[in-house]
Amino acid sequence: MPAPLTRRQLLTRAGRLAGAAGAGALLHAGAAGAQGPAATGPAAAPPPAPPAPPMLKAVSLIGDANPYDDTLGVRPYLLDGERPTDAISLWTFWPLLQPAAPEPFTLAGAFRQLSDPGGPGAEAVALLDEQIARANADGRRVVLTVFQSFPEWSHPSTGPFDWSRDPLAGGRPYPGQGRRGLGAHVPDDPGEDGPWAWFVAWCCARWADTGGEPTPGAGLDGAAVGNPRGARLDWLAPMNEPNLTWWPQRSERFPDGTLVSYVAQLMRTAAAVAARYRNGSALPQGPALLLPNLADVLDEDDDPARGTPWRTFATGLLEQLAGWRPETPVGWAQHNYADVKHGVQRGGPGDGRWRAEEAVELLRAAGWPDPAVWLTEGGYQFAVRPARGERWLVAAGKTADPAAADVFSEQVALLRANWEAMARLPVRMWTQYLVNDQLERFQSSLRGPARRRPDGSWQLNDPPYPAYALWPQLGA
């Protein structure tokens, strides 16, 4: 195994790669290597490189206002237009599906509990089966992302939490918690036979490709894989924004004292577990992985209480994983909110380059097997202002560029600009977060906020934001 690269070596090597080729480094790196002695005769032309796969167009759907069906028009909207959406990204919540520890406390016990049609998570699991199967039938590819929350029973070392201390509800945080929610405390056991690994294994088994054949559910009635709908995933993203949302970011329990080393352990664990459900080119076939899903909104000059800067986290992970060749396909994933809204970086090691572009350089410098980036969540994050009733409204005049007319026209311009730039880079997927927002603090949707009526039905934003008309045409 090669000696691990240091963070300084990674950054230096990535900077040399970018500097040697100039602005076109990412598009043409590797096209011209070091030249040896002059040839004595005509050299055979090298075989042409295979064309890069086109960048997949994806939308991330979470919450009741974004079901992948026809009730609120989300499904027909995504299937329409000159360039329909290629992939649907859905979400799951481990504590919702498994609020109590399995009995027995084993992999088999976890499978039976999670697949139990009478269990506490059965309704949510059945809804996922239904939406995934619908997307499969529509010819869409499917990502499942595990939300950044963990069951309290998965980290017994902390003891029961006092939930009045949750800073998201105005409470006094625990040491090392920062501004993160209590539910984002990481599990105690990152190994291949711990509860997190069991949950990853169950997701891979539950939504393995069985050729559409239904089964009772992984772990039930002798079934090793599958579900009653024959639904299948293309990718599983079992972690989300660890550098921003997980805590603690530092602990003596971690191999090198930082969350980076713990996440490296989880990445190895996830790949080893997922590999058990890959079957070469035969069925059943478990999903590939998208990891580590870093948040790109943290830079070195941010408050450390917010988390770990994306560059620091990425280079640290690549140091920890030097020489690793995953047993199953693993795509390097991160988000691109900062790239969309703020454009290329100004100053620092990434000056003049998109964050996603710099990430590709770091991957190349580290010898990552597939030095390309999967943008699994992003878009234009609106500035908001508080309103009555714990609601948040978009601040229409608070643009990133003071010269922009308003945030709605700026959203269109910046989405288009980032899409076009990423399409020229080794970016495998570009994901817009949400079709419909709710009146919450985080808003980035294409249509605007949906509102609950007194009878529980949804009132969609009308007229939609201009970006709603842009998306079906983007990339055509």
Secondary structure, DSSP 4 states (H G I P E B T S, - for coil): -PPPPPHHHHHHHHHHHHHHHGGGHHHHTTSS----SPPSSPPPPPPPPPPPPPPEEEEE--STT--SSSTTSHHHHHH-SSS---EEEEEE-HHHH--S--SSSSHHHHHHHHH-TTSTTHHHHHHHHHHHHHHHHTT-EEEEEE-S---GGG-GGG-S--GGG-GGGT-PPPTTTTT--GGGBPPS--STTSHHHHHHHHHHHHT-B-TT---S-TTSTT-SS--TT----SEEE----HHHH-B-SB-TTSTTSBHHHHHHHHHHHHHHHHHTT--TTSSSB--EEEEEEE-S---TTS-GGG---HHHHHHHHHHHTTT---SS-EEEEEE-HHHHHH-S--SSTTTTS-HHHHHHHHHHHHT-SS--EEEEE---PPPEEEETTTEEEE-TT--SSTTSS-HHHHHHHHHHHHHHHHHTSSEEEEEEE-SEE-SSS----SSEE-EE-TTS-EE--SSPPTHHHHGGGTT-
